Amino acid sequence: MKLLKKMIIIIIVVVAVSEILIEAVPNDIPYSSMNPINVGVVFYRFDDPYVVVLKQSLENIEKKYEGKIKFSFYDSKNDKAIQNQNINSLLESGNVDVLVLSLVDLVNDPKEIINKVKEKNIPVIFASKRILKIDENIVESYDKAYYILPDSEQGERLQGKMISDIWNKNKSAIDTNKDDVIQYVVLQGGVSSTGTNDRTKYSIMTIKDTGIKVEQLASEFCNWDEDLAREKTEGLFVHYDGRIEIIIANNDVMAVGAVKALQKYGYNKGDNTKTIPVVGMDAIPKSLDFIKKGYMLGTVLQYPDVMAETFYKIVIHLISKTRLDCTQEYKCDESGRIIQLPFKEYVR
């Protein structure tokens, strides 16, 4: 009888202590499970140089937080139909906890996609290294939708600053016609891209703000493509016959194409004798190599590692309900769900 009483007392104590411990555990502890969080990542294309580096960064995140997160990657091959098929397959599989989508179409609001994802109640992160058009009503329609975007204005102003700095330092060599005006050409991305105008607007605005006069000779759409940029630059070089003083490319792929075109005519060989400064954006490995060799003036760097780490923080926040604080590394809007990542200047 005494033994039975002791056992009852022990059971009561254990239950009471357990209840206390359960109440003491906070609701916002980091996600922990025997199974990793499954994240389906749909890229608009695998062969984009920035995507290659970002994919590697995400793979490094998976290794860093081994057992906590698992990324599965899908290539849309820059085809909207393939992209939608990838997304539909992931939604129907039932094996994905979070979606990360880097869309083929950056112009139209992803309303259709959000509605599909919302029906399945799956958190989604829209990500882009270029501008993605966002309707505030769409943002408000689903509280599990996040957007990671570049701080486009900052990036463009840095690009403009590089041009202003090189002009002020080496004006006598750049101003070939001695008219105190920068004659420049722009290599733009897609015709319908909302990022195209911004990638030109703030660069030129920054140059003008320093008191430097500018004249746009031409603007060519090169669809973010190296070969097309090379062909267009060759045509512009011949047409303007020595009048081009600066080339502004909306991304590094096109900047590399421009440099290769100039090299065909004996320019930008790294010896500083005949050089037309070329600036780009994205800091892909090829452009960094060109900058180190003196073929290209500079680029604007958005660290893929920062974007990858931001993905991880948002995923953990969405799954475990932990607090998501905007740090000095990026800035958020009032909703806390539109996050802009910073750029940094990269010159020789």
Helices and strands as residue ranges (DSSP letters): H 2-24, E 37-43, H 49-64, E 69-75, H 80-93, E 98-101, H 111-120, E 124-127, H 136-141, E 145-150, H 152-174, E 181-188, H 194-209, E 213-221, H 226-240, E 246-249, H 252-264, E 278-279, H 285-293, E 298-301, H 304-320, E 331-332, E 338-341, E 344-347
